[in-house]
Amino acid sequence: MGNPRVVLARRTLGSLRSEKTIVLALVIQLFIAGFSSFLVVGLVSLYDPGTANGDALTVSVGVTGNASSDVAATIADDDSRSVVPYPSQAAASAAFQRGDVQALVHATRQPGGRILAAATAPEGSFRTTLVVTELKGALSTLERERRADLDHRLERTPVDLPPDERSNPYFSFTYTVLLPLLAFLPAFISGSVMADSMAEELERDTLSLLRVAPLSLPEIVDGKAIALVGLAPAQVALWLLLLWLNGTHIANPLALLALVAGVAAVLVATGAALALRVGARREAQLLYSFVALAVFGVASLLPQSPQNLIARLAVDSPTTLTWGLLGVALTVAAASYTGLRWLAGGAET
Amino acid sequence: MKAGNVLRIARWETTRSATSLDRETAIAFVVVAVALAAIVPAVVTTGPTPGEGIYRIGVDDDSPYADVAASDPQLAAVQPGSDADVTVSPVGIQYADTAKGRAALSTLRSATVAYNDAVMADEPDQAAAFPVVVSLTYRPQSIDVTSAQADTDGAGSSTTGGDGGRTDTPSTDDGATGTSPTAGASGGGLSGLLGQAQSGTPSSISPPFPLQSLVFAFAFLLPLNIVIQAYGSSVLAERIDRRGEPLLVAPVSRGDIVAGKTLPYFAGAIALVSVIAAATGAGVLAVLAVAPLAALFLAATFLGAMFARSYKELTFVTVAVSVALTTYAFVPAVFAEVNQIAAISPLTVVVDSITDSGVSTGQFVLSTAPPGLAAFVLFGLGTGVYREEDMFTQLPIPSKLLDALAAPLATPRRAGVWTALFLPFVLVAELFAVALLFVAPVSLSIPVLLGAIAVIEEVAKSIHVFAAFERGQYRRSFRTALAVGAASGVGFFVAEKALLVTQLVGLPGLDIGRAAFAPALRGASPGLLLVAPLVWHVVTAAISAVGAARSRLAYVGALAAAIGVHLAYNIAVVVIALG
């Protein structure tokens, strides 16, 4: 017979396995991650269609007005746009109605040198977003060129734009949204399951059975907590491995897992403490959800929020403060766990 | 069911919850609520940026780019020479040739644009600082590529509000037919909500955000999670230590108990939804549309709590229920005002209610009836196992599910009745399949959809029959199997006529919708049209029933055979119907 805590930890994991709940948990996480990625890939392909599928769609723009030559030049300098000049607004409007062009720009030059561009985009179509994005790009280029021409009238010169290099539009999303989501979801679920597990022992009155075993209440808490705190980084390690196989470079994996374990320890201690104090699952579970929300809310007021810590560590831009906050998180984890054991020891007598 | 009993139990459930709350817990709730109320505004005002400082820009302090880097929170200025992702030097801008380096460069570029605009705003000569002024308006295009097919059967709809929409593939586009559906997969535009005219500098123009309904989905559905958490706990608590026994032996029916226990939570959910509706400017119609969905949340949680063996299991069941139902409500609603497919989701009614676009009766029925009926049936199944032998025993979920399915099947005729009752699920599952598949090219989506429909319908016709044989409700004989199978097939056929409601909203206007719901044979006599599906449902249901009567393995084999027959029939019909 080994350490009773390890035996209890193994039993807790065993019950999760036999109820197949751990499989369900992984499926739910995969579903949420897949779903949010689906949304972002979709969004990006709307705003920046060239990235989603190699061949870019072409937006044809009908151009009219006395400044149409300036506008036409900037619209045409990108492959994803083409220009159709029209002699009159009426002709352009009719072509737009027929669907020959997807957008209209009526450009007129003002006395002060300003160009007024009255743009028209299709309403309520899948392509509205794309059309507006392309129009915006063309007119921004025009704005830069005009500013350069009117340089003599400006006191300060605009800063030159850095070169335009194709970059992965999902890069920031992967590190700042997807990864933190995958890192904190398991920790949150672990805390929730801990609250369930303790509340159930209390409601079914099986704690006394365990204590005849003979196990003290802190030992029982230890056994359950070892299993659940350990489970969170194990799941995150799995996601990191999947991301790595998918070609996403993850820096500082050990520091990431330590942070997840720390957050899981705080949440598990919270869940267990609430279940021990409240005794009933319904109230404990509700309080746990609210407290966990509050904890994340307070933590996001820190100079580097938990989400930001994960992003900085994974993308390899940690500062001294990042490492300091990681240390703080682990200290808080140790403190909350000690607090829980103290509470459990007090409840025993 | 007696209203008096229901109300008495509802009152008992409410007061019990209030009194079981000891003072310490109540204070804790208040403290946490106050803390949350204080934290939320603080978080909103500081607006935490998760991407803060993830890109390092190596730049000297006197370079203009130092100010640019300081203006964007994602960028952190470091001394050049240290491990920067992008280095600005007098000779030019170098970047690390990695994914991170390129992302950093692109962020620096957009930060420069924003920085320049901020600098230019201080210039005295504004005409030179902002030499281009844009005014953007949205106008409908009258072309409609798909209408040529859709309107021929007279089912075209004017219900979606706005311009009635599908102006996605103008014919001038080279190769657009292949690529446009992919772009469509990503979302639609809520023009009514966001198609306001804008004017200003080019960088101030923002393209419409196409996923506004996501915000509504979360605003309306997330609070329901709190309700189902509490509800699931309450139901499962009845099953612990036989606590529910006194109520079971009391002179009230099971239906009264379940209805009474559910009523306070349903009322709470509606109250929450009403508050959100008032806050978002949605009308009564929005609340009415979300109510069946709230009932479905509760019904699925109720069944989950009847099956779960422990609170842990219940937690996962609850999360799975809310994820699945949120997706059901959300995915079709993405296409609100762009495609009729959006009519499936109750959230579309919510969006229409906010934008005052008007909702037709057919659309309202289509979006609310399936979840409402599904909730009703789930409560029925759960109530069937709300009895001593199921509540207080620990069995794996599949085995409990068989119990629940078998419980109501006392006579062969009941099999038909329950097949008919399963139709809402068939409808929900098929609508969801349509919603997922309609963006794929027709050559792929229709065969996959037909396969999915065959599986869904055959399982719905036979799963409870199988459960009844397994639980000994029916004698395992060939004749019983035929009788039960025939009853199930007839039940399905009769209930399927309810699907006619889909015609009201013009869903068959979509090619894929028509393949799913209206595979009418051209040129066939009306008598044949009526008799053929009846015969076919009875035959396939009988095949799987005969298998179910024999053994588990035989059931799986017979089910596969029934699906095969069903699929062959469907393909034949669609091939003839679509030419």
Interface residues (C-beta under 8 A of the other chain):
Chain A: S15 L16 E19 T21 L24 A25 V27 I28 F31 I32 F35 L39 V41 G42 L43 V44 S45 L46 Y47 P49 A52 N53 D55 L57 T58 S60 F96 Q97 R98 G99 D100 V101 Q102 Q110 G112 G113 R114 I115 L116 A117 A118 A119 T120 A121 P122 E123 G124 S125 F126 R127 T128 T129 L130 V132 T133 L135 K136 L139 S140 L142 E143 R146 R147 D149 L150 R153 L154 E155 R156 P158 V159 D160 L161 P162 P163 D164 E165 R166 S167 N168 F171 S172 Y175 T176 V177 P180 I189 S192 V193 D196 S197 A199 E200 E203 R204 D205 H249 R277 V278 A280 R281 R282 E283 Q285 L286 L287 S289 F290 V291 L293 A294 G297 V298 S300 L301 Q304 S305 Q307 N308 A311 R312 V315 D316 S317 T319
Chain B: S17 S20 L21 E24 T25 A28 F29 V32 A33 A35 L36 I39 V40 A42 V43 T46 P48 T49 P50 G51 E52 G53 I54 Y55 R56 P64 Y65 V68 Q74 A76 D85 V86 I93 Y95 T98 A99 K100 R102 A103 L105 S106 T107 L108 R109 T112 V113 Y115 N116 V119 M120 D122 E123 P124 D125 A127 A128 A129 F130 P131 V132 V133 V134 S135 L136 T137 Y138 R139 P140 Q141 S142 I143 G162 D163 G165 T167 D168 P170 S171 T172 D173 D174 G175 A176 T179 S180 T182 A183 G184 A185 S186 G187 G188 G189 S191 G192 G195 T201 P202 S203 I205 S206 P207 P208 P210 L211 L214 I226 Q229 A230 S233 S234 L236 A237 I240 D241 R309 S310 Y311 K312 E313 L314 T315 F316 V317 V319 A320 V323 T327 E337 V338
